Amino acid sequence: MHKIFPLLAVGLLAAPLLLAGGCASARGGPEIAAVFDSGVAAYDAGRYEEAYKIWWSIRTEDLAAMRNVAFMLRRGQGVAADPQKALDIYAMAADAGLPTAQADLAVMLIHGEAGKPDPARALPYLKAAAAAQHPVAQYELAKLYEAGGPVPQDLEAARRLYAAAARKGVKDAATRLAVLGPPQAAASPPPSSMPVPP
């Protein structure tokens, strides 16, 4: 299991650290973990080009490394920015089930970072990442439910998602929740149709 460096998504917050397992490889898990961790050390020290090269070398063997390569391509850290290539690599990691990659890819699609905005294509990735408790995905999905569009407008779903994201520190989610009001309490059972004795 590896840590993925914190992610800044659309200026909302630093996402929580995520533990992610690597893909099957010819090399053993501890060897891949050591290579991955050397990339974390390089990244944390500001040696972005070195970190990029390290993660690039194991991108096909480790989903977290694949996601980090896409992140760096997206931001132009240690490598020339290439939003389309970042989108393609995020898609591979997202399709393999990595929630941070799903959230990152969805945000890129919603905001049109590599072309025309495509909220409909982003929707399944947002739903998957939100179900995995990714706060940025919860926030972005709540915005879609609030506005309607690729999903029918559902203010209660928006409130629940905003509340979940706000609990994880997404300030913009807390702001939207203050405007919409808190989620409804769980519905109480319908009253009995039996007459109450006198």
Summary of the structure (lengths in Angstrom):
residues: 198
radius of gyration: 20.0
end to end distance: 64.9
largest distance: 81.0
contacts: 637
relative contact order: 0.10
helix: 58%
strand: 5%
